[in-house]
């Protein structure tokens, strides 16, 4: 088996955007050996300062979090050309696998206990302070079943603080949402400022899933999921699970309010109510109940040696690989946002229409025929704004596609329907990256004359005869110059096969392939750096206003 410094018997668990993940034994003198999870950064990315800083931030942040309900960072270091992070190994499974194996809702007490322990971890994290005593104001941003580990002994730990953000951090990328779409708070899905209450919404969503066996916002596509999140409307939990107590139903409903001000103000407030519910559940909400549930669903799994067989024999390894391998960042394109907003608008119009017809039906039984005729006469065809919205949605679906060339590269603006991203693959489960803002934004100063205008003005000054200066007369004030129009934009598409790469536009990193991003029109300098090999390709791409410029790199790695 592979070795890495003092880490022996490395078993690959997975690979993500930042690095590879292994189960390993940390060895020492006298036969000392401890199972750990080793996260090793890709060597090619270790040459990108911005990405190294992100990896360091994850290590520094989680090193301050010492809590029984949070996965611990044990060590951090550099070896050769790369960095590594050593995490606590939890002998168990994640909540996502537990829910899949249960094929339905969990027992109420077990669901409450798991949520309570996660809330304890969040309460600690939200109150955490740095090594010099400063308050971190930390937000996890990715509370989801995949990031909740449940040991075979019934212990529960919250993991993966790779997307966590402190109050002083400024790491928000234009158009980016951090976390899994089905567990985002509405304000998080809109890209607005968030605080600890966003984690409360996510935990409420997880608890809803535990109690009903249904993910409340998951749709057939990312766009549909985001539209459901933005509406934040769910079926009352007591309708799906009548045995849920009124106090627990109220707790879940409060945690999942669309308005952050209507939620729990912090994790401590939610924790207090969860503890009261758990007390009412008695031993059904104890650690032993969680242990019995896990071992009943996965009999014999606790006794298996993770190093003794193939990965298929160890479900914990398959699930743990996602815990620390996924990037977890989804970047919304302009089309994503427009389509999500349009779905919400259509749903609102449909609901309003149903309400109007319901009122009309009631009126038919109580008013005279003339009144009914008047009411029917008020029906109107779709408004101009409705037709415009439909046109906008159609336009959002219309994209360019790259012209394929045998030389391995295609560059230039194109028309026509988009191909399905050809074959480019991405290391993240949620798809490619993009941005609704231009990747470059140089603009001329307002009112600055163009060179051609200045030359014509100078020629006119030399040819015109001199006249006496007119006397100053009162008149209307000179209107201020109109502000400069925003720069024209187009779309840039970048794809690679095989493998994936980081994309830089005019020297600024904008995402990973496959990429679809809005940029300022003109000739853009595009550089693609291989995610695994570090191989670089640098080339100009022309993007015309309102059009799509595309580049597709074959045999990239």
C-alpha positions, 0 to 999 in steps of 0.5 A, spaced: 500 500 500 502 507 498 505 511 504 506 518 505 511 520 510 509 517 517 502 515 514 502 508 512 497 503 508 493 509 505 486 506 502 484 511 497 477 514 499 475 519 493 478 525 489 475 532 489 477 539 486 482 540 492 485 534 493 485 526 494 482 523 500 485 517 504 484 512 510 491 511 513 495 509 519 499 514 523 505 510 525 510 512 531 515 508 535 513 502 539 508 499 534 504 506 535 498 506 530 492 510 529 487 510 524 486 517 521 483 521 514 488 524 510 486 529 505 492 531 500 492 537 496 493 536 489 501 538 487 498 542 481 494 546 485 499 547 491 502 552 486 496 557 486 497 561 492 489 563 492 488 555 493 493 554 498 491 560 502 484 556 502 487 550 504 490 553 510 484 557 512 480 550 512 486 547 517 487 554 521 479 554 522 477 547 524 484 547 529 480 552 533 474 547 534 475 542 539 468 539 541 465 532 541 460 534 536 465 536 531 470 532 527 477 534 529 483 536 525 489 532 528 495 535 524 497 539 518 503 540 514 507 540 508 511 534 505 515 535 498 511 540 493 504 539 497 500 540 503 496 535 507 490 535 513 489 530 518 482 529 520 479 524 526 477 518 523 469 516 525 468 509 525 461 509 522 457 512 516 454 519 514 447 521 515 445 521 508 447 513 507 443 512 514 437 515 511 438 511 504 438 505 508 432 506 512 428 507 506 423 512 509 423 516 516 427 515 522 424 513 529 422 520 532 427 519 538 433 518 533 431 523 528 431 528 534 437 526 538 441 526 531 439 533 530 440 535 537 448 533 537 449 537 530 445 543 533 450 542 539 456 542 534 453 548 531 452 552 537 459 551 539 462 553 532 457 559 532 460 561 539 467 559 537 473 564 538 480 565 535 487 563 539 487 571 541 480 571 543 477 574 538 470 572 536 470 568 529 462 569 527 463 562 524 457 560 519 458 553 516 454 554 510 454 546 508 450 543 513 447 537 510 446 529 511 452 528 507 456 532 512 453 529 519 457 523 521 454 517 525 458 512 529 457 505 530 456 507 537 451 512 536 456 518 537 454 524 532 459 529 529 458 535 524 464 535 519 467 538 513 468 546 515 471 547 508 466 552 506 465 555 513 466 562 513 468 567 519 464 574 519 471 578 517 472 573 511 471 576 504 471 570 500 464 571 496 465 570 489 460 573 484 454 568 482 457 563 487 453 559 492 456 555 498 453 549 500 448 544 497 442 547 493 437 542 497 439 545 504 440 552 502 437 558 506 433 562 501 437 568 502 443 564 501 441 561 495 440 569 492 447 570 494 445 575 500 449 576 506 448 570 511 449 569 518 448 563 523 441 563 522 442 560 515 445 554 518 439 553 523 434 553 516 439 548 513 439 544 520 431 544 520 431 542 513 435 536 515 431 534 521 425 535 516 428 529 512 429 525 518 422 525 520 419 524 513 424 521 509 423 526 504 428 532 502 423 538 502 426 542 496 430 537 492 427 538 484 429 534 478 434 539 476 438 544 480 434 550 477 427 547 480 431 545 487 433 553 487 426 555 485 423 551 491 428 553 496 427 561 494 419 559 495 421 555 502 414 552 502 413 545 505 408 541 507 406 541 514 410 535 517 404 533 522 401 531 515 406 527 513 408 524 520 402 524 525 405 522 531 410 528 531 408 532 537 406 539 536 412 542 539 417 538 535 412 540 529 413 547 531 420 547 532 421 544 525 417 550 522 420 555 526 427 553 523 425 553 516 422 560 516 423 564 509 424 570 513 431 569 517 428 574 523 422 569 524 427 563 525 431 561 531 436 567 533 442 562 534 443 555 535 443 556 543 435 557 542 434 551 537 438 547 542 434 549 548 427 547 544 431 540 542 433 538 549 426 539 551 423 535 546 428 530 547 427 529 554 419 528 552 422 522 548 426 519 554 430 513 552 428 513 545 432 519 544 438 517 547 445 515 544 443 507 545 437 508 540 442 511 535 447 506 536 441 500 535 438 504 529 445 504 525 447 497 527 440 494 525 440 497 518 448 495 517 449 489 521 456 487 522 459 493 519 461 495 525 466 489 526 469 490 519 476 492 518 476 497 513 483 495 510 481 488 510 477 488 503 475 492 497 472 499 498 465 495 496 465 492 503 466 498 507 460 503 506 463 508 511 469 509 506 465 510 500 461 515 504 466 518 508 470 520 501 464 525 500 465 528 506 472 531 505 473 530 497 467 535 494 468 542 493 461 544 495 461 550 491 456 551 485 456 558 481 450 560 478 450 562 471 445 568 469 440 563 466 440 559 472 438 565 476 433 567 471 430 560 470 429 560 478 426 567 479 421 565 473 419 559 476 417 562 482 414 568 479 410 562 475 408 559 481 406 565 484 401 567 478 398 560 478 397 560 486 393 567 485 389 564 479 387 559 483 385 563 488 381 568 484 377 562 480 376 559 487 373 566 489 369 566 483 366 559 484 363 561 491 360 567 488 356 563 483 352 560 488 351 566 492 350 572 486 345 573 481 347 571 474 348 578 472 354 579 477 357 572 474 357 575 467 360 581 470 366 577 473 367 572 467 368 579 463 374 581 467 378 575 465 384 578 461 389 575 456 396 574 459 399 581 460 405 584 456 409 583 462 407 575 462 409 575 455 416 578 456 417 573 462 416 567 457 421 571 452 426 572 457 426 564 459 426 562 452 432 567 451 436 564 457 435 557 454 439 559 447 446 559 448 452 558 443 456 552 442 463 551 440 465 549 433 469 543 433 476 543 430 481 537 429 487 541 432 484 540 439 482 547 440 476 551 438 475 559 439 470 564 437 463 566 437 458 562 435 450 561 434 445 556 435 443 551 440 448 549 445 451 542 446 451 538 452 457 541 455 461 535 450 465 531 454 468 535 459 467 533 467 468 536 473 470 534 480 464 537 483 457 533 484 453 540 483 456 541 476 460 547 473 462 554 475 459 560 472 458 568 474 452 573 472 457 578 472 463 580 467 469 577 469 473 583 467 470 590 468 475 596 465 470 602 463 472 608 460 472 614 465 465 618 465 465 623 460 472 622 457 473 624 450 475 618 445 481 620 441 477 620 434 472 626 437 478 629 440 482 630 433 476 632 429 475 638 435 482 640 434 481 640 426 475 644 427 478 649 432 484 651 427 479 652 421 473 656 424 474 664 424 475 668 430 469 671 433 468 676 439 467 672 445 459 673 446 457 676 453 455 672 458 447 671 459 442 668 463 440 661 461 438 654 463 443 650 467 447 646 463 445 638 464 450 634 467 453 629 462 450 622 462 453 616 465 457 612 461 453 606 459 455 599 462 460 595 458 457 590 453 457 583 455 457 576 452 458 569 454 464 565 455 464 557 454 470 553 456 471 545 456 476 540 457 477 533 455 479 528 459 480 531 466 478 538 468 482 545 469 482 552 473 480 557 468 483 564 468 480 570 464 485 576 463 489 573 469 483 572 474 480 565 476 473 565 474 472 557 475 473 550 473 471 547 467 466 546 464 465 553 465 459 558 462 461 565 464 459 572 463 464 576 460 466 583 457 465 583 450 472 583 446 478 579 446 479 576 452 486 572 454 484 565 457 488 560 461 486 553 463 491 550 468 490 542 469 487 540 475 491 534 476 497 535 471 498 543 472 499 543 464 497 550 462 494 552 455 494 560 454 490 563 448 485 569 446 478 568 445 474 573 442 467 574 445 462 579 441 456 583 445 450 578 446 454 572 443 458 566 445 465 565 445 467 558 446 474 554 447 474 546 447 481 543 449 481 536 447 487 531 449 488 536 455 491 532 460 
